Amino acid sequence: MTPPVLETERLILRPHRVQDFADVAALWANPDTVRFIQPETETPEGAWAKLMFHHGHWLAMGFGVWVITGRSSGRYLGETGFFVTPRQCDPLLGDAIEASWVLAPEAQGRGIAAEAVLRTHAWADAAGLWPETVCLLSPENAASRRLAAKAGYKLRQEVQYRGGKSLVMARTVGQP
């Protein structure tokens, strides 16, 4: 499937391109970006794998993750969307559709994540591809917890993931 381009007042959400590699690599190599997401920054090889994962996910699953860009600048600001991955947490999430968002530190604190996440969830609600989504969050990530609540997520359970505790929050399609 060709990913749709989504727009908001300030943003354009578009599919990943090979030309995004430098931006993807910089995003995931930044310790401030990954501190609540994964134990270490990403290598260029890992960033390339993420880029290919996002590109291929749309083809294989019919949904995926968008690049967040500034409408006026065209600047790469981060990523948001949906995916399925075999997370090795306890208990397992199974084939849950996960929502995700990650912003470059310089784009944080301006409502960009909320604008992008709410737009992708409106797309998902309209598409009706699944009955619910989940997000996996660090308990220490207060900003993402607030954003998840704003998007309609509620705490479902705690899981053990990558040597620590993570929160699984769930949202039924169509919930504000």
C-alpha positions in Angstrom: 0.0 0.0 0.0 1.2 3.5 -0.7 1.0 5.4 2.5 -1.3 8.4 2.5 0.0 11.9 3.2 -1.7 13.4 6.1 -1.8 17.1 6.9 -2.5 19.4 9.8 -2.3 23.1 10.3 1.5 23.0 10.9 2.5 19.6 9.8 2.8 17.2 6.8 3.0 13.5 7.7 4.4 11.5 4.8 6.0 8.2 4.1 9.7 7.5 4.8 12.1 7.9 1.9 15.7 6.6 1.5 16.7 10.3 1.5 15.5 10.5 5.2 18.4 8.2 6.3 20.6 11.0 7.7 17.6 12.4 9.7 16.5 9.0 11.0 20.1 8.2 12.0 20.5 11.6 13.8 17.2 11.2 15.6 18.0 7.7 16.9 21.6 8.5 17.7 20.6 11.3 20.1 20.6 10.1 23.8 17.8 12.6 24.6 15.6 11.0 22.0 16.1 7.4 23.1 16.3 7.7 26.9 12.8 6.5 27.5 12.6 4.2 24.4 15.6 1.9 24.3 18.7 1.3 26.4 21.2 2.7 23.9 21.4 5.1 21.0 21.1 3.5 17.6 24.0 2.8 15.2 23.8 3.8 11.6 23.1 0.1 10.8 20.2 0.1 13.3 18.8 3.4 11.9 18.9 2.0 8.4 17.0 -1.1 9.7 14.4 1.2 11.3 14.0 3.1 8.0 13.6 -0.1 6.0 11.1 -1.5 8.7 8.9 1.6 8.3 9.1 1.4 4.5 8.3 -2.3 4.4 5.7 -2.2 7.1 3.3 -0.2 4.8 3.8 -2.7 2.0 3.3 -5.8 4.2 0.6 -4.6 6.6 -1.2 -1.7 4.9 -0.3 0.7 7.7 2.8 2.0 9.3 4.8 5.0 10.6 4.9 8.5 9.0 7.7 11.1 9.0 6.6 14.3 10.7 7.7 17.3 8.8 7.1 21.0 9.3 4.5 22.3 6.8 6.4 25.6 6.1 10.0 24.3 6.5 9.7 20.7 5.2 12.1 19.9 8.1 12.2 16.4 9.5 10.8 16.6 13.1 10.2 12.9 14.0 8.0 9.9 13.4 4.6 8.7 14.4 2.2 5.9 13.4 1.4 2.3 14.0 3.1 -1.0 13.7 3.2 -4.7 14.8 6.4 -6.2 16.2 7.1 -9.3 18.2 8.0 -7.6 21.5 9.7 -9.9 24.0 8.0 -8.5 27.0 6.3 -10.4 29.9 3.5 -10.9 29.4 3.6 -10.8 25.6 1.6 -8.3 23.7 0.9 -10.8 20.9 -0.2 -9.2 17.6 -1.3 -5.9 19.2 -1.2 -2.9 16.9 1.2 -0.4 18.6 1.0 3.3 18.3 4.3 5.2 18.5 5.7 8.7 18.4 9.2 10.1 18.7 10.3 13.7 18.2 13.6 15.3 17.8 14.4 17.1 21.0 14.4 20.5 19.3 10.8 19.8 18.2 9.5 18.9 21.7 7.4 21.1 23.9 5.5 22.9 21.1 2.5 20.6 20.7 3.8 19.0 17.5 3.6 15.4 18.9 0.0 15.9 19.9 -0.9 17.4 16.6 0.7 14.5 14.7 -0.6 11.7 17.0 -4.1 13.0 17.0 -4.1 13.2 13.2 -2.8 9.7 12.7 -5.4 8.4 15.2 -8.1 10.2 13.3 -6.9 8.4 10.1 -6.8 5.0 11.9 -10.3 5.6 13.3 -11.7 6.4 9.8 -9.9 3.5 8.2 -11.3 1.0 10.7 -8.4 -1.4 10.3 -8.4 -2.7 13.9 -10.6 -2.4 17.1 -7.8 -1.0 19.4 -4.2 0.1 19.6 -1.8 0.0 22.5 1.3 1.9 23.3 4.3 0.8 25.4 5.7 3.5 27.6 8.3 4.0 30.2 6.7 4.9 33.5 9.2 7.8 33.7 8.1 9.4 30.4 5.6 11.8 31.8 5.2 13.7 28.5 4.3 10.6 26.5 2.0 9.5 29.2 0.1 12.8 29.0 0.0 12.6 25.2 -1.3 9.0 25.4 -4.1 10.1 27.7 -4.9 13.0 25.4 -5.2 10.5 22.5 -7.6 8.4 24.6 -5.2 5.7 26.0 -5.9 4.2 29.4 -3.5 2.1 31.5 -4.1 -1.6 30.9 -1.2 -3.3 32.6 2.5 -3.2 33.5 4.9 -5.5 31.7 8.6 -6.4 32.1 10.5 -5.2 29.0 14.2 -4.9 28.4 15.1 -5.4 32.0 12.6 -2.9 33.5 9.0 -2.1 33.9 6.9 -0.6 31.0 3.3 0.5 30.9 0.9 -0.8 28.3 -1.8 1.7 27.6 -4.8 0.8 25.3 -7.2 2.8 23.2 -10.4 1.6 21.6 -10.9 2.9 18.0 -13.0 6.1 18.0 -12.2 7.1 21.6 -11.4 10.8 22.0 
